[in-house]
Amino acid sequence: MPSSAVRRVDPEPETTLPPATGKSSRLRTIVALVIPLILLAAVIAVFVRTNGAGLNVTPPAPIETVQFGRTILRPGEIELHLRNTSPEAITLAQVNINDAIWPYTISPSPTIPRLGSVVLTLAYPWVHGEAYEISLLSSSSIPFSVSIPVAAVTTRVSSGTLLSFTLIGLYVGVIPIILGMLWLPILKRMGAGAMLFLMSATVGLLVFLGIDATTEALELTRDLSGTFQGVGIIGIGIVGTWLLLDAIGRQQRGGERSGAGQRLSLATVIAIGIGLHNFGEGLAIGAAFAVGAAALGTFLVVGFIIQNITEGLGIIVPIAKDSPSLRKLAWLGLIGGAPAILGAWVGGLVHSPPLSILFLAIGAGAVFQVAFEIARKMIWGGAALQKRPLFAFGGVLAGMLVLYVTGLAIK
């Protein structure tokens, strides 16, 4: 009997969809990104239209604040720059000078939209060296006050002014740093212990500079409106600068194979960090001269000259055992010192508290990152520390104490 034939049934072919084209894929991605944003906007609209889910969160009194910018004094005239940092528009209604109501003009309009700026001008016969209290009243009778501690004609932009601030930047930044770099021949004759001490002193110097810049930035936040979130600006400046310098350093290390090249790269990063800090020093000096505090400005210049000669020493310590060319040394000196010139220009001719805070934070982040790199590579990562651990302690402390003592003269 013949065996029954087994009949094989092939499965039906699977239906496959054609691959999505690039255009349709991008469209779906855009839709997926936009839909949550549209829904979020709808939720916010519902919350606003229902008066905060029925809680009536509208404040009983209007919330009105302003941020004063630069105060410019000309003979017989006071000019105030201010910005509305309130949640809503405000209207200025009255101006008092030393408790006396005074006429004024305001441009572009007495009603200032949120984050809008105006220029208020007073034809007032102010006296050089006198102090003035100016109070602005809004239409809601809320006062905003600004002080002029010492009245003096405001520095104006001119070729002579720029030249003066350039010379100040040279005195504070470039010249003392280059003078500090003249100690290079002496460093070549030092032993391992002395070099460990100097590298540690450089770390102490940079840490102190970073703490000082952070403190100054925090002090400026007291006069900054909460709308600008001064502490947030400091965080962005410090963290962003740290990560940027770390990326620059890693890129330079990847392109340099020789030990001398890596040490030169480290010296360059140190110079960049110190240069960013010196930009903040230039800001302080320029601002002091701009408001007529010439004595304070002179004190700052002399103090920073004394302080910055140690910064020049810190730049050349990583390359002390090498033989860098004069061109490279000059370039390092300019990187570390020339930003003081730009800082003096900005501090003397521009007044922006948020920018000042950001620049100080950038300087702090720069010196903190450089101090970390030096400590990681040339102190705690070196063999010399195993034999002389107290040299590192003494060096860091000495570097901080040097700047503390010079700070007594500056501040």
Order of alpha helices (4+ residues) and beta strands (2+ residues): alpha-beta-beta-beta-beta-beta-beta-beta-beta-beta-alpha-alpha-alpha-alpha-alpha-alpha-alpha-alpha-alpha-alpha-alpha-alpha
